[in-house]
C-alpha cells in the first residue's frame, strides 16, 4: 500500500487594488520540490495533482527543484510538465538549484513549458505582472532589473525563493512576494521552536505564512520536500500547496449605491 502524503492546501483571497474591478486571478504556488530520485516522486506528484485540482489561472514555482545532486532530471521534468494553466507556469531558481548546476535545472523545466524568470518580469493580459528574482545568496540577483517595469500602476507579484528578499525590496514596487526556502522549519519537535530552526539553519526570521515588511506583503510557503541527509524528512510539518485568489475591487451589487 502506498504511503499517505501529509499535504495541506491553504487558500488565500488577496485584494490587489490595481487589478480591474471584478477580475480574479487564481494562482497555485508550489515550492521546494527537492527532487532526489524515485523516493521523492510521490509527494511531488500528489502536490501537482492537488494544484491542478484547484483549476489555477497561473502556476508559480518558487525554487529548489532538486535536493543535493542532479538525479534523472528528465523524470522531474515529466512531473513538472503536468503543471499547466491558461496564463502560464512561471518559476525562479532556489539556492539548491544554483549550487547544483542551475543551468541544467532551468533548461529541464524550461523544455516542458515553464518560463524561468531570471531577474525579469512579465505582464499578464489580465492586468497582473509576475516578477522573478535570482536567489538572494547563490544567484546573481539584480533586483533593479527584475523590477524595472514595475511601479506603473499594474499590480506586481514577485517570486523570490529566499524570504529575506522582503528586507531589500523597495516599497511601492511590489504588491506581494511569494517565497519558500524555510520548509516551515521542516521538523516540529516539542520544545524546539520552528522560528529557532529557521533562524539558525536558514538565517531568516521568517518561517511560514503572511508577513508585512516595509509595506510589502509576503507569503512564505512550507514547500513539498525536505533536505538534510540523513534527516531529509518532515515531522509534524506538512507539505503545502498554497492557492491565491488575487482580485480587484469587488463590483457593486444590485441595489447598492
C-alpha positions as CSV (number, residue, x, y, z in Angstrom):
1,X,0.0,0.0,0.0
2,X,1.3,3.4,-0.9
3,X,2.2,5.7,2.0
4,X,-0.1,8.6,2.6
5,X,1.1,12.1,1.8
6,X,1.0,14.7,4.5
7,X,-0.1,17.7,2.4
8,X,-2.1,20.8,3.2
9,X,-3.9,23.0,0.8
10,X,-4.1,26.6,2.0
11,X,-6.4,29.2,0.4
12,X,-5.9,33.0,0.4
13,X,-8.0,35.8,-1.0
14,X,-5.9,38.8,-1.7
15,X,-7.1,42.3,-2.8
16,X,-4.8,43.9,-5.4
17,X,-6.1,47.5,-5.8
18,X,-4.6,47.9,-9.3
19,X,-6.5,44.9,-10.8
20,X,-9.6,45.9,-12.8
21,X,-12.9,45.7,-11.0
22,X,-14.3,42.2,-10.9
23,X,-11.1,40.5,-12.1
24,X,-9.9,37.5,-10.1
25,X,-6.7,35.6,-10.9
26,X,-6.3,32.2,-9.2
27,X,-2.6,31.3,-8.7
28,X,-1.2,28.0,-7.3
29,X,2.1,28.2,-5.6
30,X,4.5,25.2,-5.2
31,X,7.9,25.5,-3.7
32,X,10.9,23.4,-2.7
33,X,10.1,20.2,-4.5
34,X,13.6,18.9,-3.7
35,X,13.6,16.1,-6.3
36,X,16.0,13.3,-5.2
37,X,15.0,10.4,-7.4
38,X,12.1,7.9,-7.3
39,X,11.7,8.1,-3.5
40,X,10.6,11.8,-3.7
41,X,8.2,11.3,-6.6
42,X,5.0,10.5,-4.6
43,X,4.8,13.8,-2.6
44,X,5.7,15.9,-5.7
45,X,3.1,14.1,-7.8
46,X,0.5,14.5,-5.1
47,X,1.2,18.2,-4.8
48,X,0.9,18.7,-8.6
49,X,-2.3,16.8,-8.7
50,X,-3.8,18.9,-5.9
51,X,-2.6,22.1,-7.5
52,X,-4.2,21.2,-10.8
53,X,-7.4,20.3,-9.0
54,X,-7.9,23.9,-7.9
55,X,-8.0,24.9,-11.6
56,X,-5.4,27.8,-11.4
57,X,-5.2,30.5,-14.0
58,X,-1.4,30.7,-13.4
59,X,1.1,28.4,-11.6
60,X,4.0,29.9,-9.7
61,X,7.0,27.9,-8.6
62,X,9.4,29.4,-6.0
63,X,12.6,27.4,-6.4
64,X,14.7,24.5,-5.1
65,X,13.6,21.9,-7.6
66,X,16.4,19.5,-6.6
67,X,17.8,18.4,-3.2
68,X,21.6,17.8,-3.1
69,X,22.6,16.4,-6.5
70,X,21.2,16.0,-10.0
71,X,19.3,12.7,-10.5
72,X,17.3,12.0,-13.6
73,X,16.2,15.5,-14.4
74,X,14.1,14.1,-17.2
75,X,11.8,12.4,-14.8
76,X,11.5,15.6,-12.7
77,X,10.7,17.4,-15.9
78,X,7.9,14.9,-16.8
79,X,6.3,15.5,-13.4
80,X,6.6,19.3,-13.8
81,X,5.1,19.0,-17.3
82,X,1.8,18.1,-15.6
83,X,1.5,21.7,-14.4
84,X,-0.4,23.9,-16.8
85,X,-2.6,27.0,-16.7
86,X,-4.2,29.4,-19.2
87,X,-1.9,32.3,-18.1
88,X,1.3,30.1,-17.9
89,X,3.7,28.5,-15.5
90,X,6.4,30.6,-14.1
91,X,9.4,29.8,-11.8
92,X,12.5,31.1,-10.1
93,X,15.6,29.1,-9.1
94,X,16.5,28.4,-5.4
95,X,19.8,28.0,-3.6
96,X,20.0,24.2,-4.3
97,X,19.3,24.8,-8.0
98,X,22.2,27.3,-8.1
99,X,24.7,25.3,-6.2
100,X,23.9,22.2,-8.3
101,X,24.0,23.1,-12.0
102,X,21.5,25.9,-12.2
103,X,21.6,25.9,-16.0
104,X,20.6,22.2,-16.2
105,X,17.7,22.6,-13.8
106,X,16.4,25.7,-15.6
107,X,16.8,24.0,-19.0
108,X,15.0,20.8,-17.9
109,X,11.9,22.6,-16.7
110,X,12.0,25.2,-19.5
111,X,11.8,22.4,-22.0
112,X,8.4,21.4,-20.6
113,X,6.9,24.8,-20.8
114,X,7.9,26.5,-17.6
115,X,9.1,30.1,-18.0
116,X,12.0,30.7,-15.7
117,X,12.3,34.3,-14.6
118,X,15.9,35.4,-14.1
119,X,15.6,39.0,-12.8
120,X,12.8,40.0,-15.1
121,X,9.0,40.3,-15.2
122,X,6.2,39.6,-17.5
123,X,2.8,41.3,-17.8
124,X,-0.2,39.0,-18.0
125,X,-3.1,40.0,-20.2
126,X,-5.4,40.3,-17.2
127,X,-3.5,43.3,-15.8
128,X,-1.2,41.4,-13.3
129,X,2.6,41.5,-13.5
130,X,4.7,38.5,-12.4
131,X,8.3,39.3,-11.5
132,X,11.1,36.8,-10.6
133,X,14.5,37.3,-8.9
134,X,17.5,35.0,-8.8
135,X,18.4,33.5,-5.5
136,X,19.5,36.1,-2.9
137,X,22.6,34.3,-1.8
138,X,23.6,31.9,-4.5
139,X,22.4,33.6,-7.6
140,X,23.5,36.8,-9.3
141,X,20.5,38.8,-8.2
142,X,19.7,42.1,-9.9
143,X,16.6,43.4,-8.1
144,X,16.6,46.6,-10.1
145,X,16.4,44.7,-13.4
146,X,13.7,42.4,-12.1
147,X,11.6,45.4,-11.1
148,X,12.5,47.7,-14.0
149,X,9.0,47.5,-15.4
150,X,7.1,47.7,-12.1
151,X,5.6,50.8,-10.4
152,X,3.4,51.7,-13.4
153,X,0.1,51.0,-11.6
154,X,-0.1,47.4,-12.7
155,X,0.0,45.2,-9.5
156,X,3.1,43.0,-9.2
157,X,3.5,39.6,-7.6
158,X,7.2,38.8,-7.2
159,X,8.6,35.3,-6.9
160,X,11.7,35.1,-4.6
161,X,12.9,31.8,-3.2
162,X,14.5,33.4,-0.1
163,X,12.1,35.3,2.1
164,X,14.9,37.7,3.2
165,X,14.2,39.4,-0.2
166,X,11.4,41.2,1.7
167,X,14.1,43.1,3.6
168,X,15.7,44.6,0.4
169,X,12.6,45.1,-1.8
170,X,11.8,48.8,-2.3
171,X,8.4,49.8,-1.1
172,X,5.8,50.7,-3.7
173,X,7.3,48.4,-6.4
174,X,5.8,45.1,-5.4
175,X,2.4,44.2,-4.0
176,X,3.0,40.7,-2.9
177,X,6.1,38.5,-2.6
178,X,5.7,34.7,-2.8
179,X,8.6,32.8,-1.2
180,X,9.7,29.4,0.1
181,X,13.1,28.2,1.4
182,X,12.2,27.7,5.1
183,X,10.2,24.5,4.8
184,X,8.3,26.0,7.8
185,X,11.0,24.6,10.0
186,X,10.6,21.1,8.5
187,X,10.6,19.3,11.8
188,X,8.5,20.4,14.8
189,X,9.6,18.8,18.0
190,X,8.2,19.7,21.4
191,X,10.3,22.4,22.9
192,X,12.0,23.4,19.7
193,X,10.6,26.5,18.0
194,X,10.3,26.5,14.2
195,X,11.4,30.1,14.4
196,X,14.6,29.0,16.1
197,X,15.2,26.3,13.5
198,X,14.8,28.8,10.6
199,X,16.9,31.4,12.4
200,X,19.8,29.0,12.9
201,X,19.7,26.8,9.8
202,X,18.4,29.2,7.0
203,X,19.3,32.5,8.6
204,X,15.9,34.1,8.4
205,X,13.3,35.5,10.8
206,X,10.5,34.3,8.5
207,X,9.0,30.8,9.0
208,X,5.7,30.3,7.3
209,X,2.6,32.3,6.4
210,X,1.9,36.0,5.9
211,X,4.2,38.8,6.8
212,X,4.3,42.6,6.1
213,X,7.7,44.1,5.7
214,X,8.1,47.8,4.8
215,X,4.6,47.9,3.4
216,X,5.1,44.8,1.2
217,X,3.0,41.7,1.9
218,X,4.8,38.3,1.7
219,X,3.7,34.7,1.9
220,X,6.2,32.0,2.9
221,X,5.2,28.6,1.6
222,X,6.3,25.5,3.6
223,X,7.3,23.6,0.4
224,X,7.0,20.0,-0.6
225,X,10.2,18.2,0.0
226,X,12.9,18.0,2.6
227,X,16.7,18.4,2.9
228,X,19.5,17.5,5.4
229,X,20.8,14.0,4.9
230,X,20.3,11.7,6.7
231,X,17.4,13.6,8.2
232,X,15.7,14.6,4.9
233,X,12.2,14.2,6.2
234,X,9.4,16.2,7.7
235,X,8.0,15.8,11.1
236,X,4.6,17.4,12.1
237,X,5.2,20.0,9.4
238,X,3.1,19.1,6.4
239,X,4.0,19.9,2.8
240,X,1.9,22.8,1.3
241,X,0.3,23.9,-1.9
242,X,-0.9,27.5,-1.5
243,X,-3.7,28.9,-3.6
244,X,-4.3,32.6,-4.0
245,X,-7.3,34.4,-5.5
246,X,-5.8,37.8,-6.4
247,X,-8.8,40.0,-7.1
248,X,-9.6,43.6,-7.9
249,X,-12.2,45.8,-6.3
250,X,-15.5,44.0,-6.0
251,X,-18.2,45.1,-8.4
252,X,-21.2,46.8,-6.9
253,X,-24.2,44.5,-6.4
254,X,-27.7,45.5,-7.5
255,X,-29.3,47.9,-5.1
256,X,-26.1,49.2,-3.6
257,X,-25.5,52.9,-4.2
